[in-house]
């Protein structure tokens, strides 16, 4: 990995964490849940749902209908991300 890619990944991670803090975590927190960035490697973002969200039956729907639109709205349709435990 080049130094430029590393800086880019760090910057992307900071931006994603800011989005999660401003728009996503407050809503998830209303249901005792949360979400975190677990990694950003070569522009691919991996998120993980935490607390009550990690075992919630609706986590996949929440990921598809709430987290994904927030990510796409901020970073564009081509954003490359996955939620590791949203199955």
C-alpha positions as CSV (number, residue, x, y, z in Angstrom):
1,X,0.0,0.0,0.0
2,X,1.4,3.4,-0.9
3,X,1.6,6.3,1.4
4,X,-0.9,8.2,-0.7
5,X,-3.4,5.3,-0.4
6,X,-2.8,5.1,3.3
7,X,-3.6,8.8,3.7
8,X,-6.6,8.4,1.5
9,X,-7.9,5.5,3.6
10,X,-7.3,7.4,6.8
11,X,-9.1,10.4,5.4
12,X,-12.0,8.2,4.3
13,X,-12.2,6.5,7.7
14,X,-12.4,9.9,9.4
15,X,-15.2,11.0,7.0
16,X,-17.2,7.8,7.4
17,X,-16.8,8.0,11.2
18,X,-18.1,11.6,11.1
19,X,-21.1,10.6,9.0
20,X,-21.9,7.8,11.4
21,X,-21.6,10.1,14.4
22,X,-23.8,12.8,12.9
23,X,-26.5,10.8,11.1
24,X,-26.5,7.1,11.9
25,X,-25.4,6.5,15.5
26,X,-28.0,8.9,17.0
27,X,-30.8,6.9,15.4
28,X,-29.4,3.5,16.3
29,X,-28.7,4.8,19.8
30,X,-32.4,5.4,20.3
31,X,-32.7,1.6,20.2
32,X,-29.6,0.9,22.3
33,X,-27.5,0.1,19.2
34,X,-24.5,1.5,17.4
35,X,-22.2,1.1,14.5
36,X,-18.4,1.4,14.0
37,X,-15.8,1.5,11.2
38,X,-13.7,-1.7,11.6
39,X,-11.5,-1.1,8.6
40,X,-10.8,0.9,5.5
41,X,-8.4,-0.8,3.1
42,X,-7.8,0.3,-0.5
43,X,-11.0,2.4,-0.3
44,X,-13.2,-0.6,0.9
45,X,-15.0,0.3,4.1
46,X,-16.1,-2.3,6.6
47,X,-18.6,-1.4,9.2
48,X,-19.9,-3.5,12.2
49,X,-23.2,-3.1,14.0
50,X,-22.8,-3.0,17.8
51,X,-24.8,-3.4,21.0
52,X,-28.4,-4.3,20.4
53,X,-28.0,-3.9,16.7
54,X,-25.5,-6.8,16.5
55,X,-28.3,-9.3,17.4
56,X,-31.3,-7.5,16.2
57,X,-33.6,-9.3,13.7
58,X,-34.0,-6.1,11.7
59,X,-30.3,-5.3,11.3
60,X,-30.2,-6.2,7.6
61,X,-33.2,-4.0,6.8
62,X,-31.7,-1.2,8.9
63,X,-28.4,-1.6,7.0
64,X,-30.1,-1.6,3.6
65,X,-32.7,1.1,4.3
66,X,-30.9,3.5,6.6
67,X,-27.1,3.0,6.7
68,X,-26.7,2.4,2.9
69,X,-28.6,5.5,1.8
70,X,-26.7,7.7,4.3
71,X,-23.4,6.3,3.0
72,X,-24.4,6.8,-0.7
73,X,-25.8,10.2,0.0
74,X,-22.5,11.4,1.5
75,X,-20.0,9.5,-0.6
76,X,-21.8,8.7,-3.9
77,X,-23.4,5.6,-5.5
78,X,-20.0,4.0,-6.1
79,X,-19.0,3.9,-2.4
80,X,-17.5,0.5,-1.6
81,X,-18.7,-0.7,1.8
82,X,-20.0,-3.7,3.7
83,X,-21.5,-4.3,7.1
84,X,-19.8,-7.4,8.4
85,X,-22.6,-8.6,10.6
86,X,-25.7,-7.4,8.7
87,X,-26.8,-10.8,7.5
